[in-house]
Amino acid sequence: MATISLDDRATGPSVRPNRTVFAGDLSAPEPIPEAGIEAALRLMRDGRLFRYGEDRSGLPEAALLEEEYAAYMGRKYCVAINSGGCALFIALRAAGVEPGDAVLVNAFTLAPVPGAIAHAGAKPVLVDIDDRYVIDLEDLDRKAEESGAKVLMLSYMRGHIPDMDALMALCARRGLTVIEDCAHTMGARWDGRLSGSFGAVACFSTQTFKHINSGEGGLLVTDDEDIAAKAILLSGSYMLYAQHRARPDMVVFERHRFTTPNCSMRMSALVASLLRPQVAEIEERNERWRTIHARLAPLVDAIDHIAVPARPAAEAFVPSSLQFSLVDLEDARAERFVAAANAHGVHVKWFGTEGPVGFTSRHDHWRYIETTDAVPNADRVLHGLCDIRLPLWLTDEDCETIAAVLREAMADALAA
Ligand SMILES: Cc1ncc(COP(=O)(O)O)c(C=O)c1O
């Protein structure tokens, strides 16, 4: 298979006359709600931005965020962390993963996921995906058998959710502990049940391009009291964990406080203050994303050589981005399509490029993991996979314009 090096917007045609141009910035986020800005200002005036107090407590923003997010998720415990990737690392450690252990992970995910496994000193075992971009359950069964892994890091990459009934049944049969990477599924559901409520532990990201935004941040939820206590200690609570609210009983900490390292990955009170008002907005935001996706996806699917995979009825996904596959298109034409779309204002990310670009990277770019696991379908699917962001402010007219840019970019690619 030919490989292509494409440096994002650096290559490709310039804007052509009489062409549709999308003038918006697809990476522009929503502003922080006024209540979050006011809370942040209050904290800054107070000066106590660290989440824990010593002689006197400050404003308990992080503890309140944890309590509110645990309630939203219907989980007993929540721990606020400094990033989604660090939340994944803490989840692995708190779930008992030791250096050298094998951890199953779907091959289609973002770099912080294998990064978290490497951070824990564990060995990722790549599992193939199917044409719906989700983990292939037959390959999961096979790789679980071959590797003897006891943990699955299930990444709902770009918000695509596998058949959770079948997956959880397989994991139960194999005795696999499931850690859910919900960086792209905050508020999504499978058959009415929230993503992040299936596994032993689930992690979320609040980095700017996620469903709620604090620049950087992570949230970890679990119903397991030992995982929760270890996660709080690992996050860097010192012996101040009593100040947490969504935490297990103090006696549980006695089991772990002398044997669990402090990894200093706490969320600050300032970050938590920005997030609290956004938790209350998750459901409403997600409805807006579904409306945008429902408008744009059929327009994009109708373009020659492009297919948007159908989603199962049980999957209530949160489409903060749109994925589509390039079908029967030579690499040189794919490169021209992406370059023309980018030149006319629609930033298309393509997973078929030779090297990692921006936020895209493929499993063969993670050379530090030294895996020999075959994932032939992931190789094929990722070679044709494209992705665009769907900011919440997109109007129906914006969707029409984006589709027109993509249609014209494909016409360019085919004509050349
Ligand atoms: C699929 C996935 N998992 C985990 C993360 C890690 O999140 P963070 O950037 O907060 O470390 C990301 C970040 O983009 C991601 O895309």
The ligand as an ORCA input file, in Angstrom:
! r2SCAN-3c Opt
* xyz 0 1
  C      -9.636      8.732     22.903
  C      -8.915      9.571     23.907
  N      -8.647      9.057     25.105
  C      -7.982      9.765     26.046
  C      -7.583     11.050     25.820
  C      -6.789     11.751     26.883
  O      -7.293     12.941     27.277
  P      -6.347     14.180     27.726
  O      -6.031     14.956     26.499
  O      -7.240     14.897     28.679
  O      -5.154     13.592     28.379
  C      -7.863     11.644     24.582
  C      -7.472     13.039     24.311
  O      -7.693     13.620     23.306
  C      -8.544     10.889     23.599
  O      -8.841     11.410     22.415
*
